[in-house]
Amino acid sequence: MNELVPRTDDVIQSAYVLAGNRHSLTLSAAEVSEVLRSDELGWVHLRAQHPDTPAWIVENLSYLDPTIIDALVAEETRPRVTRVGDGLIVILRGINTIEGQDPEDMVSVRLWIDPYRIVSLARRKVRAIEEIATELDHGRGPCDCAEFLVTLVERLTQRIERHWNGIDDLADDLEEAVLDEAGPEVRATLVDLRRQAIILRRYLQPQRDALRALQTGQPAWLESDDQRHLAEELDALERVVEDADAMRERMALVRDELNGQASERLNRNMYLLSILSAVFLPLGFLTGLFGINVAGLPGTGEPLAFWIFVGALVIVAALQLAVLRRMRWI
């Protein structure tokens, strides 16, 4: 996929006409403001991290409600959908596809969308946005605001599902490894999977609630077909959130199994040490007793005394083992 080419105005990452005869026409920085003020549907994607972006929004989108502008430039965001008049403030999150960064460190995309304009912002690369822009560069892509919203939600949800399926596969492998009594690296994998499940659920639960909000009381331009598509994406996201809840329980069971195996190994080792102590404690007492350097010890003048003593120790050890076996300790 081709990388997006920055515009002369660094605030604007990409801008297109989405409807009518000029569909997929790329807009210059000078044309963007005019199109966004007209009845011709246009889309502009801004670099939220650029220091001039808030000023650009205030200057070129001053006709929008102040609450809309505040939502677009806010430092901290949470997935939500808010209707303002005939438009929607939409804040969603997607899987982080930047190389070297954690995928579950989800990236935020903010939108104002109405029948005549779409304004989106992101602080980091959002692959779904780039894919839509690439399709428009090739003369394809969404033709109205509803199709744009549905396409964006679909792309974000598909990547979330793929990432979660990878986590789920790792969880299956982990459970098999635990049953096979794998090494200590399993515990590190367990901690990492639990961390990923917790982080994803923290982001996806409000995103699920935001998609639910799209199902009720929304603008007329979201038609029944669009609602059905969004309902499918909501269902997919519901499954991921439910699986994330179940994942925490699964990992808790795996942790209990690991702890049980560790306790079993510890008990087995302690048992062996106890057997060895029971056998060698009397033998150690006898060798210590006969090893003292005082006069009067029996056998000091007998050449075979050492071997007689060794034989006696063997007999004592054999009697101990017999007693332990009779007591079912071994």
C-alpha positions as CSV (number, residue, x, y, z in Angstrom):
1,M,0.0,0.0,0.0
2,N,1.3,3.4,-1.0
3,E,2.0,5.9,1.8
4,L,-0.1,9.0,1.9
5,V,1.7,12.1,0.5
6,P,1.7,15.1,2.8
7,R,0.1,18.2,1.5
8,T,1.8,21.6,1.2
9,D,-0.2,22.5,4.4
10,D,1.4,20.1,6.9
11,V,-1.8,20.1,9.0
12,I,-3.7,18.3,6.2
13,Q,-2.8,14.7,5.6
14,S,-5.4,14.0,2.9
15,A,-8.5,15.6,1.4
16,Y,-11.0,14.3,-1.1
17,V,-14.4,14.9,-2.7
18,L,-16.6,11.9,-1.9
19,A,-19.8,12.5,-3.9
20,G,-21.1,13.6,-7.3
21,N,-19.2,13.9,-10.5
22,R,-16.0,14.8,-8.7
23,H,-15.9,11.7,-6.6
24,S,-12.4,10.7,-5.4
25,L,-11.0,14.1,-6.6
26,T,-8.0,15.0,-4.5
27,L,-8.2,18.5,-3.0
28,S,-5.4,20.9,-2.5
29,A,-4.9,22.7,0.8
30,A,-6.5,25.9,-0.7
31,E,-9.6,24.0,-1.9
32,V,-10.4,22.2,1.4
33,S,-12.0,25.0,3.3
34,E,-14.3,25.9,0.3
35,V,-15.5,22.4,-0.2
36,L,-16.2,21.9,3.5
37,R,-18.3,25.0,3.5
38,S,-20.3,23.9,0.4
39,D,-23.0,21.3,-0.1
40,E,-20.5,19.1,-1.9
41,L,-19.5,16.2,0.4
42,G,-15.8,16.5,1.2
43,W,-13.5,14.6,3.5
44,V,-10.3,16.0,5.1
45,H,-8.0,14.1,7.4
46,L,-5.8,16.2,9.7
47,R,-2.7,15.5,11.7
48,A,-3.9,15.9,15.2
49,Q,-0.3,16.0,16.6
50,H,0.6,19.0,14.5
51,P,0.8,22.2,16.7
52,D,-1.2,24.2,14.1
53,T,-4.1,21.8,13.8
54,P,-6.3,23.4,16.6
55,A,-5.8,26.8,15.0
56,W,-6.6,25.4,11.5
57,I,-9.9,23.9,12.8
58,V,-10.9,27.1,14.5
59,E,-10.2,29.1,11.4
60,N,-11.7,26.8,8.8
61,L,-14.5,25.2,10.7
62,S,-15.7,28.1,12.9
63,Y,-19.3,27.5,11.7
64,L,-19.4,24.3,13.6
65,D,-20.8,24.1,17.1
66,P,-18.0,24.8,19.7
67,T,-18.6,21.4,21.3
68,I,-17.7,19.8,18.1
69,I,-14.4,21.7,17.8
70,D,-13.6,20.9,21.5
71,A,-14.2,17.2,20.9
72,L,-11.9,17.2,17.8
73,V,-9.0,18.9,19.5
74,A,-9.3,17.4,23.0
75,E,-6.1,15.9,24.4
76,E,-7.7,12.8,26.0
77,T,-10.4,10.9,24.2
78,R,-12.7,8.0,25.0
79,P,-14.7,6.1,22.3
80,R,-18.2,7.6,22.0
81,V,-20.8,8.7,19.6
82,T,-22.7,12.0,20.2
83,R,-25.4,13.5,17.9
84,V,-25.3,17.2,17.3
85,G,-28.0,18.4,15.0
86,D,-27.8,16.4,11.7
87,G,-24.2,15.2,12.4
88,L,-22.3,12.9,14.6
89,I,-19.2,13.3,16.8
90,V,-17.6,9.9,16.5
91,I,-14.5,8.9,18.5
92,L,-13.2,5.3,17.9
93,R,-10.0,3.4,18.5
94,G,-8.2,0.9,16.3
95,I,-5.3,-1.5,16.6
96,N,-1.9,0.2,16.6
97,T,-0.1,-1.0,13.4
98,I,3.1,1.1,13.9
99,E,6.1,-1.2,13.9
100,G,7.8,-1.5,17.2
101,Q,4.8,-0.4,19.2
102,D,2.3,-2.6,21.1
103,P,-0.8,-3.3,19.0
104,E,-3.1,-3.1,22.0
105,D,-1.9,0.5,22.6
106,M,-4.8,1.5,20.5
107,V,-4.8,4.6,18.3
108,S,-7.7,7.1,18.4
109,V,-9.5,8.5,15.4
110,R,-11.9,11.4,15.9
111,L,-14.6,12.4,13.4
112,W,-17.2,15.0,12.7
113,I,-19.5,13.6,10.1
114,D,-22.6,15.1,8.5
115,P,-24.2,14.9,5.0
116,Y,-21.8,17.7,3.6
117,R,-18.5,17.2,5.4
118,I,-16.3,14.7,7.1
119,V,-13.4,15.9,9.3
120,S,-11.2,13.3,10.9
121,L,-8.1,13.5,13.0
122,A,-5.5,11.1,14.4
123,R,-2.3,11.5,16.4
124,R,-0.8,8.4,14.9
125,K,-1.1,6.3,11.8
126,V,-4.5,4.7,11.4
127,R,-4.3,1.9,8.7
128,A,-8.1,2.0,8.1
129,I,-7.9,5.7,7.2
130,E,-5.0,5.1,4.9
131,E,-6.8,2.3,3.1
132,I,-9.8,4.5,2.5
133,A,-7.6,7.2,1.1
134,T,-5.8,4.7,-1.1
135,E,-9.1,3.4,-2.5
136,L,-10.1,7.0,-3.3
137,D,-6.8,7.6,-5.1
138,H,-7.8,4.7,-7.3
139,G,-11.3,6.0,-8.0
140,R,-13.1,3.7,-5.6
141,G,-14.1,4.2,-1.9
142,P,-17.1,5.5,-0.1
143,C,-19.6,7.8,-2.0
144,D,-21.5,9.3,0.9
145,C,-21.1,10.0,4.6
146,A,-22.9,6.9,5.8
147,E,-20.8,4.6,3.6
148,F,-17.7,6.3,4.9
149,L,-18.7,5.7,8.5
150,V,-19.6,2.1,7.8
151,T,-16.4,1.4,6.0
152,L,-14.3,2.9,8.7
153,V,-16.0,1.0,11.4
154,E,-15.7,-2.2,9.4
155,R,-11.9,-1.8,8.8
156,L,-11.3,-0.9,12.5
157,T,-13.3,-3.9,13.7
158,Q,-11.8,-6.3,11.3
159,R,-8.3,-5.5,12.6
160,I,-9.5,-5.8,16.2
161,E,-10.9,-9.2,15.4
162,R,-7.7,-10.4,13.6
163,H,-5.6,-9.2,16.5
164,W,-7.8,-10.9,19.0
165,N,-7.8,-14.2,17.1
166,G,-4.0,-14.2,17.4
167,I,-4.3,-13.6,21.1
168,D,-6.9,-16.4,21.4
169,D,-4.6,-18.8,19.5
170,L,-1.8,-18.0,21.9
171,A,-4.1,-18.7,24.8
172,D,-4.9,-22.1,23.3
173,D,-1.2,-22.9,22.9
174,L,-0.6,-21.8,26.4
175,E,-3.2,-24.1,27.8
176,E,-1.7,-27.0,25.9
177,A,1.8,-26.1,27.2
178,V,0.5,-26.0,30.8
179,L,-1.0,-29.4,30.4
180,D,2.4,-30.7,29.1
181,E,4.1,-29.0,32.1
182,A,6.1,-26.6,30.1
183,G,9.0,-24.5,31.5
184,P,8.9,-21.3,33.4
185,E,8.6,-19.2,30.2
186,V,4.9,-20.1,30.2
187,R,4.3,-17.9,33.2
188,A,5.7,-14.9,31.4
189,T,3.4,-15.6,28.4
190,L,0.4,-15.9,30.8
191,V,1.2,-12.5,32.3
192,D,1.5,-10.9,28.8
193,L,-1.8,-12.4,27.6
194,R,-3.7,-11.2,30.7
195,R,-2.2,-7.8,30.2
196,Q,-3.3,-7.6,26.6
197,A,-6.8,-8.9,27.4
198,I,-7.2,-6.3,30.2
199,I,-6.0,-3.4,28.0
200,L,-8.1,-4.4,25.0
201,R,-11.2,-4.7,27.1
202,R,-10.6,-1.3,28.7
203,Y,-10.7,0.3,25.2
204,L,-13.2,-1.9,23.5
205,Q,-16.0,-1.8,26.1
206,P,-16.7,1.9,25.5
207,Q,-16.2,1.4,21.8
208,R,-19.0,-1.3,22.0
209,D,-21.2,1.2,23.8
210,A,-20.4,3.8,21.1
211,L,-21.6,1.4,18.4
212,R,-24.7,0.7,20.3
213,A,-25.4,4.4,20.4
214,L,-25.3,4.3,16.5
215,Q,-28.3,1.9,16.6
216,T,-30.8,4.3,18.2
217,G,-31.9,7.9,17.5
218,Q,-29.4,8.6,14.7
219,P,-29.5,11.0,11.7
220,A,-31.7,10.2,8.7
221,W,-28.7,9.7,6.5
222,L,-27.9,6.5,8.4
223,E,-30.3,4.3,6.5
224,S,-31.5,0.8,7.3
225,D,-28.8,-0.9,5.2
226,D,-26.2,1.1,7.0
227,Q,-27.7,0.3,10.4
228,R,-27.6,-3.4,9.5
229,H,-23.9,-3.2,8.6
230,L,-23.1,-1.4,11.8
231,A,-25.2,-4.0,13.7
232,E,-22.9,-6.7,12.3
233,E,-19.8,-4.8,13.4
234,L,-21.4,-4.3,16.8
235,D,-22.0,-8.0,17.1
236,A,-18.4,-8.7,16.2
237,L,-17.1,-6.3,18.8
238,E,-19.5,-7.8,21.4
239,R,-17.9,-11.1,20.8
240,V,-14.4,-9.7,21.3
241,V,-15.4,-8.0,24.5
242,E,-17.1,-11.2,25.8
243,D,-14.0,-13.2,24.8
244,A,-11.8,-10.7,26.6
245,D,-13.9,-11.2,29.8
246,A,-13.6,-15.0,29.3
247,M,-9.9,-14.7,28.6
248,R,-9.3,-13.3,32.1
249,E,-11.1,-16.3,33.6
250,R,-9.2,-18.7,31.4
251,M,-5.9,-17.2,32.4
252,A,-6.9,-17.3,36.0
253,L,-7.5,-21.1,35.6
254,V,-4.2,-21.5,33.8
255,R,-2.5,-19.6,36.6
256,D,-4.2,-21.9,39.2
257,E,-3.0,-24.9,37.2
258,L,0.6,-23.5,37.1
259,N,0.4,-22.8,40.9
260,G,-0.9,-26.4,41.4
261,Q,1.9,-27.8,39.4
262,A,4.5,-25.8,41.3
263,S,3.0,-26.9,44.6
264,E,3.0,-30.5,43.5
265,R,6.7,-30.2,42.5
266,L,7.5,-28.6,45.8
267,N,5.6,-31.3,47.7
268,R,7.3,-34.0,45.7
269,N,10.8,-32.6,46.4
270,M,10.0,-32.1,50.1
271,Y,8.8,-35.7,50.2
272,L,12.0,-36.9,48.8
273,L,14.0,-34.8,51.2
274,S,12.0,-36.2,54.0
275,I,12.7,-39.8,53.0
276,L,16.4,-39.1,52.7
277,S,16.4,-37.3,56.0
278,A,14.6,-40.2,57.7
279,V,17.1,-42.7,56.2
280,F,20.3,-40.8,56.9
281,L,19.5,-39.3,60.3
282,P,20.1,-42.5,62.3
283,L,23.1,-43.4,60.1
284,G,24.6,-39.9,60.7
285,F,24.0,-40.3,64.4
286,L,25.8,-43.7,64.5
287,T,28.8,-42.4,62.4
288,G,29.0,-39.4,64.5
289,L,28.9,-41.4,67.7
290,F,31.6,-43.8,66.5
291,G,33.7,-41.0,65.2
292,I,34.4,-39.3,68.5
293,N,38.1,-39.3,69.6
294,V,37.7,-40.7,73.1
295,A,39.0,-44.0,74.7
296,G,36.8,-47.0,75.3
297,L,35.1,-47.2,71.8
298,P,34.4,-50.9,70.9
299,G,36.4,-52.4,68.1
300,T,39.3,-50.0,68.1
301,G,41.7,-52.9,68.4
302,E,39.8,-55.2,65.9
303,P,41.0,-55.2,62.3
304,L,37.6,-56.0,60.8
305,A,35.7,-53.5,63.0
306,F,35.3,-51.0,60.2
307,W,33.7,-53.5,57.8
308,I,31.5,-54.8,60.6
309,F,30.3,-51.3,61.3
310,V,29.6,-50.6,57.6
311,G,27.6,-53.8,57.5
312,A,25.6,-52.8,60.5
313,L,24.8,-49.4,58.8
314,V,23.6,-51.2,55.7
315,I,21.3,-53.4,57.9
316,V,20.0,-50.4,59.7
317,A,19.3,-48.6,56.4
318,A,17.5,-51.7,55.1
319,L,15.4,-52.0,58.2
320,Q,14.4,-48.3,57.9
321,L,13.4,-48.7,54.3
322,A,11.3,-51.7,55.2
323,V,9.6,-49.8,58.0
324,L,8.9,-46.8,55.7
325,R,7.4,-49.1,53.0
326,R,5.2,-50.8,55.6
327,M,4.0,-47.3,56.7
328,R,3.3,-46.6,53.0
329,W,5.7,-43.6,52.9
330,I,7.4,-45.0,49.9
